Structures are given as C-alpha cells and as structure tokens.
Amino acid sequence: MTELKDFAQRYATAWCSQNPESVAAFFAENGSLSVNDGPPAVGRAAIAKIARGFMRTFPDMVVTMDDVSQDSDETKFH
C-alpha cells in the first residue's frame, strides 16, 4: 500500500503543477477520469482537457490526498 500512497501523492502534486499533461501521464493510453459522477473522459488527451479546464478555472487550486483505497475492482483517490 505504501507504493500506492506514494503514487497518489505524486498524482496530487501533478494536479497542482499547472501542466495538464502531467496529470494525463498518470493514466494508461485508454484510461479514464470521471469527475463528480460525470461522464468519463477517455484517453490521455481527454483527461488533459479536463485537467486544463480545472487549471484555468482554479489557477491557485491545491489538491491534497486525503486517502487512497483499493479493492479487487478499482482504486479510488480521495
């Protein structure tokens, strides 16, 4: 679990980087990101677009990791 928490901490740092491609790089080529139960953004380009929108709208946004959990089906970042 330590490796997963380290990974999640680097993911939170990427969200604070003002570089949307840094966020997208954490995902597989065909990975997906869903925000607030919205439709998934599929693929790194779509994920970078979502991240770019947040970064433009909230330029001083600070993302912190509260928790990361994993079960047999999925990993959740909180």
Contacts in CASP RR format, 6 or more apart in sequence:
PFRMAT RR
TARGET T0000
AUTHOR 0000-0000-0000
METHOD contacts of the structure
MODEL  1
MTELKDFAQRYATAWCSQNPESVAAFFAENGSLSVNDGPPAVGRAAIAKI
ARGFMRTFPDMVVTMDDVSQDSDETKFH
1 70 0 8 1.000
4 68 0 8 1.000
4 70 0 8 1.000
4 75 0 8 1.000
5 65 0 8 1.000
5 68 0 8 1.000
7 26 0 8 1.000
7 68 0 8 1.000
8 65 0 8 1.000
8 68 0 8 1.000
8 77 0 8 1.000
9 65 0 8 1.000
10 26 0 8 1.000
11 23 0 8 1.000
11 26 0 8 1.000
11 65 0 8 1.000
11 77 0 8 1.000
12 63 0 8 1.000
12 64 0 8 1.000
12 65 0 8 1.000
12 77 0 8 1.000
14 22 0 8 1.000
14 23 0 8 1.000
14 25 0 8 1.000
14 26 0 8 1.000
15 23 0 8 1.000
15 51 0 8 1.000
15 54 0 8 1.000
15 61 0 8 1.000
15 63 0 8 1.000
16 61 0 8 1.000
16 62 0 8 1.000
16 63 0 8 1.000
17 23 0 8 1.000
18 55 0 8 1.000
18 59 0 8 1.000
20 48 0 8 1.000
20 49 0 8 1.000
20 50 0 8 1.000
20 51 0 8 1.000
20 52 0 8 1.000
20 53 0 8 1.000
20 55 0 8 1.000
21 44 0 8 1.000
21 48 0 8 1.000
23 47 0 8 1.000
23 48 0 8 1.000
23 51 0 8 1.000
24 43 0 8 1.000
24 44 0 8 1.000
24 45 0 8 1.000
24 47 0 8 1.000
24 48 0 8 1.000
24 51 0 8 1.000
25 44 0 8 1.000
27 33 0 8 1.000
27 43 0 8 1.000
27 44 0 8 1.000
27 47 0 8 1.000
29 43 0 8 1.000
29 44 0 8 1.000
30 42 0 8 1.000
30 43 0 8 1.000
31 42 0 8 1.000
31 43 0 8 1.000
31 44 0 8 1.000
31 47 0 8 1.000
32 40 0 8 1.000
32 41 0 8 1.000
32 42 0 8 1.000
32 43 0 8 1.000
32 47 0 8 1.000
33 40 0 8 1.000
33 41 0 8 1.000
33 46 0 8 1.000
33 47 0 8 1.000
33 50 0 8 1.000
34 40 0 8 1.000
34 41 0 8 1.000
35 41 0 8 1.000
35 50 0 8 1.000
41 47 0 8 1.000
41 49 0 8 1.000
41 50 0 8 1.000
54 61 0 8 1.000
55 61 0 8 1.000
65 77 0 8 1.000
65 78 0 8 1.000
66 78 0 8 1.000
67 78 0 8 1.000
68 75 0 8 1.000
68 76 0 8 1.000
68 77 0 8 1.000
68 78 0 8 1.000
69 75 0 8 1.000
69 76 0 8 1.000
69 78 0 8 1.000
70 76 0 8 1.000
END
